Amino acid sequence: MNILFFLLIAYLLGSIPSGVWIGKIFFHKDIRQFGSGNSGTTNTFRVLGKTAGTIVLFMDILKGTLATSLPLVFHLTNVNPLWFGVCAILGHTFPIFAKFKGGKAVATSAGMLLAYSPPFFIYSCCIFIICLAITSMVSLSSMIAAVLITISTFVIPYIAPWILAQQDWLLHVIAIGVSAFIFYRHKENIQRIKNGTESRIPFGLNSSKKNV
């Protein structure tokens, strides 16, 4: 019963709609009515600006970290902390506090990795940043990074155990599932990428500044 209770807490933590609440409280805007209509970090940057976007990014990461840390904080034994991270991810993408319409799972998944393995979190962030510097597109970088990180969960324990110490079947399954979900949630972005109309950030090899 304790485990089920804390799994519910993890889901509720993930359900906190950071972008929606920041927008409504401080900007009197519902970001779901602007930009891409998404409530996640990227649309917050686009609609509300850098400060709000940065705050939402850290809040969404923190949700995953806090949820995954629940077993350690409350001394829950014989349970993989990743289960709590999964609940936070489900909360983020299907938040009960925002009519089950949430973000795309990227930042909260990163927060789960931060609690599970800080070195692997740093490694994953580096992969994303490199992809972003090359593509200048958050959406495309998220999808490429998701695939590379998933592959890394299988490979890194063999070649760099100081980053990820051991094989974990649940991590493999979650990585595959989250990657598939990220691609699904980015289906409209994929179409815009094909059409050459996807939004780009103002830095990187293919930045928006080069299209002006």
C-alpha positions in Angstrom: 0.0 0.0 0.0 2.9 2.4 0.8 4.3 1.8 -2.7 1.0 2.5 -4.4 0.5 5.6 -2.3 3.9 7.0 -3.3 3.4 6.0 -7.0 0.3 8.2 -6.8 2.3 11.0 -5.3 4.8 10.6 -8.1 2.0 10.9 -10.7 0.7 14.0 -8.9 4.1 15.6 -8.9 4.4 15.0 -12.6 0.9 16.4 -13.1 1.9 19.9 -12.0 1.4 21.9 -15.2 4.4 24.2 -14.7 4.0 26.1 -18.0 0.3 26.6 -17.6 0.5 27.8 -14.0 3.5 30.2 -14.7 1.6 31.6 -17.7 -1.6 32.2 -15.9 -0.2 33.5 -12.6 2.5 35.8 -13.9 1.5 36.6 -17.5 -2.3 36.1 -17.4 -1.9 33.8 -20.5 -2.8 30.2 -21.1 0.2 29.1 -23.2 -2.0 26.3 -24.7 -3.8 29.0 -26.7 -0.6 30.4 -28.2 2.3 29.1 -30.3 2.2 25.3 -30.7 -0.5 24.9 -28.1 1.7 22.7 -26.0 2.2 23.3 -22.3 5.8 22.3 -22.2 9.2 24.1 -22.0 9.7 24.9 -25.6 6.3 26.6 -26.1 6.9 28.5 -22.8 10.1 29.9 -24.2 8.3 30.8 -27.4 5.3 32.5 -25.8 6.5 33.8 -22.4 10.2 34.4 -22.9 13.5 33.1 -21.7 13.0 33.7 -18.0 9.7 31.9 -17.8 11.0 29.1 -20.1 14.0 28.5 -18.0 11.9 28.4 -14.8 9.5 25.9 -16.4 12.4 23.8 -17.7 13.9 23.4 -14.2 10.4 22.8 -12.7 9.7 20.0 -15.2 13.1 18.5 -14.6 12.6 18.7 -10.8 9.3 16.9 -11.1 11.0 13.8 -12.5 13.9 14.1 -10.0 11.7 14.4 -6.9 9.4 11.6 -8.0 12.2 9.2 -8.7 13.8 10.1 -5.4 10.8 9.1 -3.4 11.9 5.5 -2.6 15.2 6.9 -1.3 13.6 9.6 0.8 11.0 7.4 2.3 13.1 4.3 2.5 11.0 2.2 0.2 12.9 -1.1 -0.4 12.6 -3.7 -3.1 11.3 -1.3 -5.7 13.1 0.2 -8.7 12.9 4.0 -8.4 12.4 4.2 -12.2 8.8 3.1 -11.6 8.2 6.4 -9.8 9.9 8.3 -12.6 7.5 6.6 -15.0 4.5 7.8 -13.0 5.9 11.4 -13.1 6.3 11.1 -16.8 2.7 9.9 -17.2 1.6 12.8 -14.9 3.5 15.3 -17.1 2.0 14.1 -20.3 -1.5 13.4 -18.9 -1.8 15.8 -16.0 -4.9 15.6 -13.9 -4.5 19.3 -13.1 -4.7 20.3 -16.8 -7.4 18.1 -18.2 -4.9 15.4 -19.1 -3.3 17.5 -21.8 0.4 17.9 -21.0 3.9 18.2 -22.4 6.1 15.9 -24.5 7.9 14.1 -21.7 11.5 15.3 -22.5 12.3 17.5 -19.5 10.6 15.2 -16.9 12.4 12.2 -18.4 15.7 14.0 -18.0 14.7 14.7 -14.3 14.2 11.0 -13.8 17.7 10.3 -15.2 19.1 12.9 -12.9 17.8 11.0 -9.8 18.7 7.6 -11.2 22.2 8.3 -12.4 23.6 11.9 -12.4 26.6 10.9 -14.6 24.2 9.5 -17.2 22.0 12.6 -16.9 25.0 14.8 -17.7 26.0 12.5 -20.6 22.4 12.7 -22.0 22.3 16.5 -21.7 25.6 16.6 -23.7 24.0 14.5 -26.4 21.0 16.8 -26.6 23.1 20.0 -26.6 25.3 18.6 -29.4 22.2 17.7 -31.4 20.7 21.1 -30.8 23.9 22.9 -31.9 23.9 20.9 -35.1 20.1 21.1 -36.0 19.0 24.3 -34.3 15.7 22.6 -33.8 14.5 21.6 -30.3 12.0 19.0 -31.7 14.5 17.3 -34.0 17.2 17.3 -31.3 14.8 15.8 -28.8 14.0 12.9 -31.2 17.6 12.2 -32.2 18.8 12.5 -28.6 16.0 10.1 -27.4 17.2 7.4 -29.9 20.9 7.9 -29.0 20.2 7.8 -25.3 18.1 4.7 -25.7 21.0 3.0 -27.5 23.4 4.2 -24.9 21.5 2.5 -22.1 22.5 -0.8 -23.7 26.1 0.2 -24.6 27.4 2.5 -21.9 27.6 -0.1 -19.1 30.1 -2.0 -21.1 32.3 0.8 -22.4 31.9 3.5 -19.6 30.6 1.9 -16.4 31.4 5.1 -14.5 28.6 6.8 -16.4 26.1 4.0 -16.1 27.2 1.1 -13.9 24.9 -1.7 -14.9 22.3 -3.1 -17.3 18.8 -2.4 -16.1 16.0 -4.0 -18.1 13.5 -1.5 -16.8 15.6 1.4 -17.9 15.8 -0.2 -21.4 12.1 -0.6 -21.6 11.4 2.9 -20.3 13.9 4.4 -22.8 12.3 2.6 -25.7 8.9 3.6 -24.6 9.7 7.2 -23.9 11.5 7.5 -27.3 8.5 6.1 -29.1 6.2 8.5 -27.2 8.4 11.5 -28.0 8.2 10.6 -31.7 4.4 10.3 -31.4 4.1 13.6 -29.6 6.3 15.3 -32.2 4.3 14.0 -35.2 3.2 17.5 -36.2 6.8 18.7 -35.8 8.0 15.9 -38.1 5.6 17.1 -40.8 6.9 20.7 -40.4 10.5 19.4 -40.6 9.7 17.6 -43.8 8.1 20.8 -45.2 11.0 23.0 -44.0 8.7 25.1 -41.8 9.8 23.9 -38.4 10.8 26.7 -35.9 14.5 27.1 -35.3 16.4 28.6 -32.4 18.7 31.6 -33.0 21.9 29.7 -32.6 23.6 26.6 -34.0 24.7 25.4 -37.4 21.1 25.8 -38.9 19.9 28.7 -36.8 17.0 31.0 -37.6 19.4 33.9 -38.0 20.8 32.3 -41.1 17.3 32.3 -42.7 16.8 36.0 -42.3 
